Amino acid sequence: MLLGEFRRVAKQATGTNPLSDREREVLNLVARGYTYRQVGKELFIAEKTVENHVRNILGKLHLSRRAELIRWAADHGIQ
């Protein structure tokens, strides 16, 4: 319940889509189970850049772990 309230407040504060286009691309691949290395190869970016994108996504969505991110993606229809 508390997490739901944080997400609601975060959504209001940042709009309905706080992620950049590239962050959404990274999120889609991570949600499909790709490793950071695989995401980097798919998007032609360094593995470290993928890690940075994931860290930024976690911060924007007020999440702390990759597992929470995958759950968030599933809850929001991202595959």
Salt bridges, closest charged atoms under 4 A:
GLU5 OE2 - ARG8 NH2 2.45
ASP21 OD1 - ARG24 NH2 2.07
GLU23 OE1 - LYS60 NZ 2.83
GLU25 OE1 - ARG22 NH1 2.93
GLU47 OE1 - ARG37 NE 3.54
GLU51 OE1 - LYS48 NZ 3.76
GLU68 OE2 - ARG65 NH2 3.34
ASP75 OD1 - ARG71 NE 3.15
